[in-house]
Amino acid sequence: MDNKKKAVIFIVLLGVVSLFADMTHESARSINGPFMSMLGASAFVVGLAGGLGEFIGYALRFVTGYIVDKTKSYWLLTITGYAINVVAVPLMAIAWNWQIAFALILIERFGKAYKNPPRDVMLSFATESVGRGKGFGLHKVLDQLGAVIGPLAVALVLFLKPGDFRLSYTFLIIPAVAVMIVLFVAMAYYPKPSDMEETPGKSTNESEKTHENMGKIDRRFWIYSIFVTLTTAGFAQFIIISYHFAKNNIMPNDAIPVIFAVAMAAGGVGAFTMGHLYDKIKFKALILIPTLSIIATPLLFLFGYLAAIFGMILWGMVLSIQDTILRAGIADMTVASARGKAYGLYSIFYGAAWLVGGTAMGALYDISISYLVLFSIVFEIAAIPFMIYIWTHTQKPQVQS
């Protein structure tokens, strides 16, 4: 079997892992807001849970990324992270107050912090031969499929047992077990995933080649990270969106996971397309993130049911673009010897943005929903100049940090 076919199979296997993982934690994500509301949490607490959880889930990836570059223990870190990630979700069924639910959300995100850098580095090895955008896009399609199936199953549980969030969390034991089974199968067939990168350390410009062994990071990476921070801070998290839907009776509780699944389906359809688009126009594809976010946020918070549906479709597309294009961009602007560190640093910026944005939006929501919308739009617009810098410096050698 040639290297390209092996790489595609590996991407599919990790995609199936993500499918089951997303069935687990994205299902929980679709109901965490209403569940915490039922337990008596305020909008600020819900926003803080989402923001702090995402900060932990992303900021700690720097540590994991550093360990990945030093130890090359891709599978050990990935399996440990997935185990923590998926086990924490069913335990939500025994949370008898919002404080315990809050803690479990943080633990689940901690598991994500552990698993993503080594998994993304392994994916970067495989996507070198099939195309960064297409490879990460294929992985994201499978990932999003799980994010559609899981919430729909939870919606069915809530339809049959109205308001029974605890039974919904208990059901998620099934995909959690499937995650671990497929992971061990993938490890058995691909014990050394780095072998799939035909030209390890291949870089996009001479400056990267010069500094490859030093593990240096291109200056563009830091500008890129500022763009990511601003646009992510302005992106509303679903935990506060679902809280808004439930609190204002925009839709019934059993419909909230369904609309989340619709968003994930839209993201899945868009992910592979956006991956192909990225391979053709590279960083110019970033314009979609602030543009769609600026349209989506008012639709989600200022209008009624139909506007919210359209807003969630756009929201799901932005989320999939973030997970596809942004990750592919990191691989294209960093050398293999610094890629784990780069993904880790990127995650700190991304996580900090989730923390600041989520907490601020939760606090602003308690004052005025209009302030939340204004906050979102201002941050998305502020990100655009940094995006333009990336466009205009794509092919130029940069001074290394």
Buried (B, 14 or more C-beta within 10 A) or exposed (E): EEBBEBBBBBBBBBBBBBBBBBBBBBBBBBBBBBBBBBBEBBBBBBBBBBBBBBBBBBBBBBBBBBBBBEEBEBBEBBBBBBBBBBBBBBBBBEBEEBEBBBBBBBBBBBBBBBBBBBBBBBBBBBBBBBBBBBBBBBBBBBBBBBBBBBBBBBBBBBBEEEEEBBBBBBBBBBBBBBBBEBBEEBBEEBEEBBEBBEEBBEBBBEBBBEBBEEBBBBBBBBBBBBBBBBBBBBBBBBBBBBBBBBBEEBBBBBBBBBBBBBBBBBBBBBBBBBBBBBBEEBBBBBBBBBBBBBBBBBBBBBEEEEBBBBBBBBBBBBBBBBBBBBBBBBBBBBBBBBBBBBBBBBBBBBBBBBBBBBBBBBBBBEEEBEBBBBBBBEBBBBBBEBBBBBEEBBEEBBEBE
